Amino acid sequence: MAGIAGTGRSIPLMGRESEPTIFEISAPGRKAATFRTTGLPEWGAEELVPETFLRDDPLEVAEVSERDLVGHVTRLTHRQYSVDLGAYPLGSCTMKYNPKLCDEAAGLAGFGMVHPSTPAEHAQGWLELLVDLEARLCAVTGMAAATLQPPAGAAGELTGLLLMRAWHDHMGSGEQGSRPRTKIVIPDSAHGTNPASVTLGGYETVTVPSDDRGCVDLAALRERLDTDVAGIMLTNPNTLGLFEEDITEIARMTHEVGGLLYYDGANLNAILGVTRPGDMGFDIVHMNLHKTFAVPHGGGGPGAGPVAVGQRLVDFLPGPRPVAADGGGYEWQTPPKSIGRVHSWHGNALALARAYSYILACGGDGLRRVAERAVLNANWLRHRLRGVYDVPFDRPNMHEFVASTSSLKKSSGLRAVDVAKRLLEEGFHAPTTYFPLIVEEALMIEPTETESLQTLEALASALEKIAQSPEGAQEAPRTTPVGRVDEARAARQLIPTFDAR
Amino acid sequence: MPDFTPHTDDEIAEMLAACGLSDIDELFDAVPEALRLAGGLDMPDVMSEPDVMVEMNRLAAANSGANLICFAGGGAYDHEVPAVVRRLGFRSEFVTAYTPYQPEVAQGVLQMLFEYQTLVARLAGLAVANASLYDGASALVEAANLAVAAQRRSVLWVSEGIHPTWREVLRTFAKGTGHEIVEVPLRNGVTDWLAAGDSEPAALMLAQPNHLGCLEDVGAAADLAHSKGGLCVVAADPVSAGLLRSPGDLGADVVVGEGQTFGTPMSFGGPYVGLFATTLEQVRRLPGRLVGETVDTEGRRAYVTTLRAREQDIRREKASSNVCTNQTLIAVAFAIQLSWLGTHGLREMALRCARGTRYAREALVAIDGVELLASAPTLREFALALPVAPATVIDRLAEEGFLAGVALPEARHHGPGLAVAVTERRTRAEIDAFAAAFEKAVA
């Protein structure tokens, strides 16, 4: 294997000293802000607003110099791990490298300085971008049209469920019977957002178990499918990283009882250019642009969760939608049976622009390479770690796989959480732990396509070392900015703000 | 070939061999043949970085709206974003981190969120704020869900002073939850709660200032809400908070808002940040993430996401919110900008908005045929009745280099109108030029 350079391990994080809050740095009278010279009359507050509305004392924020502020925030960045620093094999989250090109593209003033109510005529670049992005997302998913409004995956899920509801309401007392449908079927391996969205969509969750191969148990599904079922939500590949090989049969069975199929796009990265949800029989698809299309995660957001649908659901999409106008150019249109807006404006537009620039850069062939190499990396890592950790479903996986410390826990007490914390000491972010719920002591590992073989080897070596020398793992991490954090105390003695200290 | 993957051909061969495979297509053997996409994606080929930038610059340049002098608001405002926010808020440690699931290596994001929560709670005048929601509208929806769960009632009295698009989002999601929404009209610019009828509301929901720019009597609304056995939810503008009494101090139980005003350009509507604050009594119904202070094994101060048992990944179908991804990066920018403004600067910013607003209002109502749509006091935005259709005026003024405002739909007690917003960025010269062009546009 080529040299030791480029292993993608982080340098140890600096910032071992804790940083006071901005409120503790504050010194009365210190200022940073400056304002434009406007030439306007300098009316006082009481000349502008009736006194009854005015606060008695200024709202206390902080009083710092710009230099203090820069030092404070910069020191905090030294206490933070990130993809730019090193590998982030967090299963289900697709923590791939975010190309800098996309930051630059979305940072153009011509995108950022446009008010969202600007007449379409003066925002033609934005509308063209959104229309073309929609077309490309439809090409990737094999669907007819999409809404770009949902700002995150969970928002996309709820949008999708409301589309299902609108569809079934529209079908009314059709041949499937007039009783409103009440249930949504979800596998036991599903993300927590699925059942939570189902509840907010006004439906009841029916769980279908996985079989011993880690896929939906068809016999159990058959028992659960009836005309009370509005639809089924599936992730494919599923959260074990396995492709649901019976998907066509699942689609047939669901459609047969009048239900719709919802595709949770969390794992779309695995199948780009290989196969498409539309071809599998899905009716509604959400995409996490912050996973598959390289929008950075921003420490927890913002993301974007567009929802694409098949032809029969297009008229129900949220509006207004950007469309090509008959006479050239682009305009807004609200579909005739729209479920209504799901966002204040047009969705997380700048995140959409980032994803668009990423798709442009990759092109069709590049997107296929993303899937190939993501799947190659995950399979290589599974082979490399087989025998070191349990791999409960040890067969060809897609973009991620689930390992377990189940045997190691029995032999040496090593739990998944200990592996996670030890890995932080080794300079890597931890995998997702204790998910999916159907695997005990789960370590869900998704290396993504942007990590090199050298990085994967370094990660595997670190995981091997942890398994072989488990002693002291309960005390880990010891080299990070803080040691293991007391989560129980945080909940018991709640301090949600500086003022609650 | 431009690519964001590092694999060499030799490495691919080596890795395939390690997996017992000879061809990369074999990785997808689990995908049934009938489902394979023959011929690849119907999409143009790869583009180099400079070629992508040429295309993105072309699209950006096609947005002539970026050059308009902005008098539009309606929940998105043209405030100054200082260099310090752009430089610090976009540090890659914040931009390329994930949700802080491993607190030992995420103290940077966690502490920024803790400071953000503190600032939002102070603006609201309440004890606790979450770590952000998607936008103002989504925060409003979550507030409705909280109130319904807390009060075990399904009726919401929603003031028509809340932005029409936010109310539309509330109606969309109510189709799933089954909330019953009673829209309460404005009269003379403020909510006429007497018109709400006699149902038992889970909450009274109103905006301060409302979408006509008018100031509502939050204290009276809170008293009424409580006398009806409901909560009081206020959608508050965080800039106005620099001058106005905090809704929490006036009795509000939940305060939500749109945080774009601090640190985020208008960005064609997103990503923004939904502010959400409430009382300690409701903390276990708080949607989204919450950061709390604690200690590490050595007793050092540390931060962690807490009360996690509320969240969707643990409660699943019993969760009262499905929020997972939030808007952390925008919340970080919010906290940095508000810290940069400081105690003095926050008040100064609100005051400057109010000065520009009064100056513009006086200049515009002096024009023949232009009148105030409502008489109630305003602060940073005001509504006009025009002799010409508002959309026409907006189009005409765009030709003159101005974004005149946001068109207001007709409502029960007022006709269509135009909401004009003035931020601290607008100068006297700009407002004078705007008023001169406005006069021609309505002639």
Interface residues (C-beta under 8 A of the other chain):
Chain A: L13 G15 S18 E19 T21 I22 F23 R30 K31 A32 A33 T34 F35 R36 T37 T38 G39 L40 P41 E42 W43 A45 L48 V49 P50 F53 L54 R55 P58 L59 E60 V61 A62 E63 V64 E66 L69 V70 V73 T74 L76 T77 H78 R79 Q80 Y81 S82 V83 D84 L85 Y88 L90 C93 M95 K96 Y97 N98 P99 L101 D103 E104 A105 L108 A109 G110 F111 G112 M113 V114 H115 P116 S117 T118 P119 E121 H122 A123 Q124 G125 W126 E128 L129 R136 A139 V140 P151 A152 G153 A154 A155 E157 L158 L161 L162 R165 A166 H191 G192 T193 P195 A196 S197 V198 T199 L200 G201 G202 E204 T205 L242 F243 E245 I247 T248 I271 L272 G273 V274 T275 R276 D279 M280 N288 H290 A294 P296 H297 G298 G299 G300 G301 P302 G303 G305 P318 I339 G340 R341 V342 H343 S344 W345 H346 G347 N348 A349 L350 A351 A353 S357 I359 L360 A361 C362 G363 G364 D365 G366 L367 R368 R369 V370 E372 R373 V375 L376 N377 N379 W380 H383 R384 P396 M398 A420 K421 L424 H429 A430 T432 F435 E449 T450 E451 S452 L453 E475 P477 T480 P481 V482 G483 R484 V485 D486 E487 R489 A490 A491 Q493 L494 I495 P496 T497 F498 D499 A500 R501
Chain B: P2 D3 F4 T5 P6 H7 E11 I12 E14 M15 L16 A18 C19 G20 L21 I24 L27 F28 D29 A30 V31 P32 A34 L35 R36 L37 G40 L41 D42 M43 P44 D45 V46 M47 S48 E49 V52 M53 E55 M56 N57 R58 L59 A60 A61 A62 N63 S64 G65 A66 N67 L68 C70 A72 G74 G75 A76 D78 E80 P82 V84 R87 L88 F90 R91 S92 E93 F94 V95 T96 A97 Y98 T99 P100 Y101 Q102 P103 E104 V105 A106 Q107 G108 V109 Q111 M112 L113 F114 E115 Q117 T118 L119 A121 R122 L123 A127 V128 A129 A131 S132 Y134 D135 G136 A137 S138 N145 H163 T165 W166 E168 V169 R171 T172 F173 K175 G176 T177 G178 L215 A241 G242 L243 L244 R245 S246 E258 P265 M266 S267 F268 G269 G270 P271 Y272 L280 V283 R289 L290 V291 G292 E293 T294 V295 D296 T297 E298 R300 R301 A302 Y303 V304 T306 L307 R308 A309 E311 Q312 D313 I314 R315 R316 E317 K318 A319 S321 N322 V323 C324 T325 N326 Q327 T328 L329 I330 V332 A335 I336 L338 S339 W340 L341 G342 T343 H344 G345 L346 R347 E348 M349 L351 R352 A354 R355 G356 T357 R358 Y359 P377 L379 A391 I394 D395 A398 L403 V406 A407 E424 R425 R426 T427 R428 A429 I431
